[in-house]
Amino acid sequence: MNNQDLAQQALEESERSDQFAETLQSLEQVIERNANQLEELKEELKKRRSMLKSYFENDTQLAEVEEQALEYKSQIKERKGKLQLEPQVVDLQVKIRELNERQKEIQETLSNHLVNHHRLTNATSFDTSDGDQWEYQIHAKIKAKPRSG
């Protein structure tokens, strides 16, 4: 390589470096401009949200209706409390608890049977007596670590 080639190479490297610097500078300017626009928009949004909130807070009709709604809520709560004490409601709640317990017991039993079926057949489905095929999934749960002490 002669001096002219080295000079040409240095010139090209310098031009690439200048082009890179210009590109980087342009990119940084775009970033700065976008960041400033974003900050301006955030401030504008904050201002507009505050105005909207104030608009609703200062509306007397809305305040009256909200007060009525609170009164209705109170009346609803009171009525529900009275209904909770009625014998039919108490009976229904007891029956629902019993049915939920029975459902849980049957679900646990069914789950155990499905695990056993899977162990025996290594399958996740079985044929029913009416010719359908039911699929199932095996789920494992980690139980809480027993506390010592």
C-alpha positions as a Markdown table, in Angstrom:
| # | Residue | x | y | z |
|---|---|---|---|---|
| 1 | Met | 0.0 | 0.0 | 0.0 |
| 2 | Asn | 1.4 | 3.4 | -0.9 |
| 3 | Asn | 0.9 | 6.7 | 0.7 |
| 4 | Gln | -1.9 | 7.7 | -1.8 |
| 5 | Asp | -3.9 | 4.6 | -0.8 |
| 6 | Leu | -3.4 | 5.3 | 2.9 |
| 7 | Ala | -4.5 | 8.9 | 2.4 |
| 8 | Gln | -7.5 | 7.7 | 0.4 |
| 9 | Gln | -8.4 | 5.2 | 3.2 |
| 10 | Ala | -8.0 | 7.8 | 5.9 |
| 11 | Leu | -10.2 | 10.2 | 3.9 |
| 12 | Glu | -12.9 | 7.6 | 3.5 |
| 13 | Glu | -12.7 | 6.7 | 7.2 |
| 14 | Ser | -13.0 | 10.4 | 8.1 |
| 15 | Glu | -16.0 | 10.8 | 5.8 |
| 16 | Arg | -17.7 | 7.7 | 7.4 |
| 17 | Ser | -16.9 | 9.1 | 10.8 |
| 18 | Asp | -18.4 | 12.4 | 9.9 |
| 19 | Gln | -21.5 | 10.8 | 8.4 |
| 20 | Phe | -21.9 | 8.7 | 11.5 |
| 21 | Ala | -21.6 | 11.8 | 13.7 |
| 22 | Glu | -24.2 | 13.6 | 11.6 |
| 23 | Thr | -26.6 | 10.6 | 11.8 |
| 24 | Leu | -26.1 | 10.3 | 15.5 |
| 25 | Gln | -26.7 | 14.0 | 16.0 |
| 26 | Ser | -29.8 | 13.9 | 13.8 |
| 27 | Leu | -31.1 | 11.0 | 15.8 |
| 28 | Glu | -30.4 | 12.7 | 19.1 |
| 29 | Gln | -32.3 | 15.8 | 17.9 |
| 30 | Val | -35.3 | 13.7 | 16.9 |
| 31 | Ile | -35.2 | 12.0 | 20.3 |
| 32 | Glu | -35.0 | 15.3 | 22.1 |
| 33 | Arg | -37.9 | 16.8 | 20.0 |
| 34 | Asn | -40.1 | 13.7 | 20.6 |
| 35 | Ala | -39.3 | 13.7 | 24.3 |
| 36 | Asn | -40.2 | 17.4 | 24.6 |
| 37 | Gln | -43.4 | 16.8 | 22.7 |
| 38 | Leu | -44.2 | 13.9 | 25.0 |
| 39 | Glu | -43.7 | 16.1 | 28.1 |
| 40 | Glu | -45.9 | 18.8 | 26.6 |
| 41 | Leu | -48.6 | 16.3 | 25.9 |
| 42 | Lys | -48.4 | 14.9 | 29.4 |
| 43 | Glu | -48.8 | 18.4 | 30.9 |
| 44 | Glu | -51.7 | 19.1 | 28.5 |
| 45 | Leu | -53.4 | 15.8 | 29.5 |
| 46 | Lys | -52.9 | 16.6 | 33.2 |
| 47 | Lys | -54.5 | 20.0 | 32.7 |
| 48 | Arg | -57.4 | 18.6 | 30.7 |
| 49 | Arg | -58.0 | 15.8 | 33.2 |
| 50 | Ser | -58.0 | 18.2 | 36.0 |
| 51 | Met | -60.5 | 20.4 | 34.1 |
| 52 | Leu | -62.8 | 17.4 | 33.5 |
| 53 | Lys | -62.6 | 16.3 | 37.1 |
| 54 | Ser | -63.5 | 19.8 | 38.2 |
| 55 | Tyr | -66.4 | 19.9 | 35.8 |
| 56 | Phe | -67.9 | 16.8 | 37.4 |
| 57 | Glu | -67.1 | 17.9 | 40.9 |
| 58 | Asn | -68.8 | 21.3 | 40.5 |
| 59 | Asp | -72.1 | 19.9 | 38.9 |
| 60 | Thr | -74.8 | 20.3 | 41.5 |
| 61 | Gln | -77.2 | 17.9 | 39.8 |
| 62 | Leu | -74.6 | 15.2 | 39.8 |
| 63 | Ala | -73.9 | 15.9 | 43.5 |
| 64 | Glu | -77.6 | 15.5 | 44.3 |
| 65 | Val | -77.9 | 12.3 | 42.4 |
| 66 | Glu | -74.8 | 10.9 | 44.0 |
| 67 | Glu | -76.2 | 11.7 | 47.4 |
| 68 | Gln | -79.4 | 9.9 | 46.5 |
| 69 | Ala | -77.4 | 6.9 | 45.3 |
| 70 | Leu | -75.6 | 6.8 | 48.7 |
| 71 | Glu | -79.0 | 6.8 | 50.4 |
| 72 | Tyr | -80.3 | 4.0 | 48.2 |
| 73 | Lys | -77.1 | 2.0 | 48.8 |
| 74 | Ser | -77.8 | 2.4 | 52.5 |
| 75 | Gln | -81.4 | 1.3 | 52.1 |
| 76 | Ile | -80.3 | -1.7 | 50.0 |
| 77 | Lys | -77.8 | -2.7 | 52.6 |
| 78 | Glu | -80.4 | -2.4 | 55.4 |
| 79 | Arg | -82.9 | -4.5 | 53.4 |
| 80 | Lys | -80.4 | -7.2 | 52.6 |
| 81 | Gly | -79.5 | -7.4 | 56.3 |
| 82 | Lys | -83.2 | -7.9 | 57.2 |
| 83 | Leu | -83.6 | -10.5 | 54.4 |
| 84 | Gln | -80.6 | -12.4 | 55.7 |
| 85 | Leu | -82.5 | -13.0 | 59.0 |
| 86 | Glu | -85.6 | -14.5 | 57.4 |
| 87 | Pro | -86.0 | -18.3 | 57.9 |
| 88 | Gln | -86.3 | -19.1 | 54.2 |
| 89 | Val | -83.1 | -17.3 | 53.4 |
| 90 | Val | -81.3 | -19.0 | 56.3 |
| 91 | Asp | -82.6 | -22.4 | 55.2 |
| 92 | Leu | -81.4 | -21.7 | 51.6 |
| 93 | Gln | -77.9 | -20.6 | 52.8 |
| 94 | Val | -77.6 | -23.8 | 54.9 |
| 95 | Lys | -78.7 | -25.9 | 51.9 |
| 96 | Ile | -76.3 | -24.2 | 49.6 |
| 97 | Arg | -73.4 | -24.8 | 52.1 |
| 98 | Glu | -74.4 | -28.5 | 52.3 |
| 99 | Leu | -74.6 | -28.8 | 48.5 |
| 100 | Asn | -71.2 | -27.1 | 48.1 |
| 101 | Glu | -69.7 | -29.6 | 50.6 |
| 102 | Arg | -71.2 | -32.5 | 48.8 |
| 103 | Gln | -70.0 | -31.2 | 45.5 |
| 104 | Lys | -66.5 | -30.9 | 46.8 |
| 105 | Glu | -66.5 | -34.4 | 48.3 |
| 106 | Ile | -67.8 | -35.9 | 45.0 |
| 107 | Gln | -65.2 | -33.9 | 43.0 |
| 108 | Glu | -62.4 | -35.2 | 45.2 |
| 109 | Thr | -63.6 | -38.7 | 44.9 |
| 110 | Leu | -63.9 | -38.4 | 41.1 |
| 111 | Ser | -60.5 | -36.9 | 40.9 |
| 112 | Asn | -59.0 | -39.8 | 42.8 |
| 113 | His | -60.8 | -42.3 | 40.5 |
| 114 | Leu | -59.5 | -40.5 | 37.4 |
| 115 | Val | -55.9 | -40.6 | 38.8 |
| 116 | Asn | -56.4 | -44.3 | 39.4 |
| 117 | His | -57.8 | -44.7 | 35.8 |
| 118 | His | -54.8 | -42.8 | 34.5 |
| 119 | Arg | -52.3 | -45.0 | 36.4 |
| 120 | Leu | -54.0 | -48.2 | 35.1 |
| 121 | Thr | -54.4 | -47.1 | 31.5 |
| 122 | Asn | -51.9 | -44.2 | 31.0 |
| 123 | Ala | -54.8 | -42.6 | 29.1 |
| 124 | Thr | -56.7 | -39.3 | 29.7 |
| 125 | Ser | -60.0 | -40.4 | 28.3 |
| 126 | Phe | -62.5 | -43.2 | 28.8 |
| 127 | Asp | -65.6 | -44.5 | 27.0 |
| 128 | Thr | -69.0 | -44.0 | 28.7 |
| 129 | Ser | -71.8 | -46.6 | 28.9 |
| 130 | Asp | -73.7 | -44.7 | 26.2 |
| 131 | Gly | -70.8 | -44.7 | 23.7 |
| 132 | Asp | -69.4 | -41.2 | 24.3 |
| 133 | Gln | -65.8 | -40.6 | 25.1 |
| 134 | Trp | -64.9 | -38.3 | 28.0 |
| 135 | Glu | -61.5 | -36.7 | 28.3 |
| 136 | Tyr | -60.0 | -35.5 | 31.5 |
| 137 | Gln | -56.8 | -33.8 | 32.8 |
| 138 | Ile | -54.7 | -34.7 | 35.8 |
| 139 | His | -53.7 | -31.7 | 37.9 |
| 140 | Ala | -51.1 | -31.8 | 40.6 |
| 141 | Lys | -51.1 | -29.3 | 43.6 |
| 142 | Ile | -48.4 | -28.6 | 46.0 |
| 143 | Lys | -49.8 | -28.6 | 49.5 |
| 144 | Ala | -48.6 | -26.2 | 52.1 |
| 145 | Lys | -45.5 | -27.2 | 53.9 |
| 146 | Pro | -46.3 | -28.5 | 57.4 |
| 147 | Arg | -45.3 | -26.0 | 60.1 |
| 148 | Ser | -43.1 | -27.4 | 62.7 |
| 149 | Gly | -43.4 | -25.9 | 66.1 |
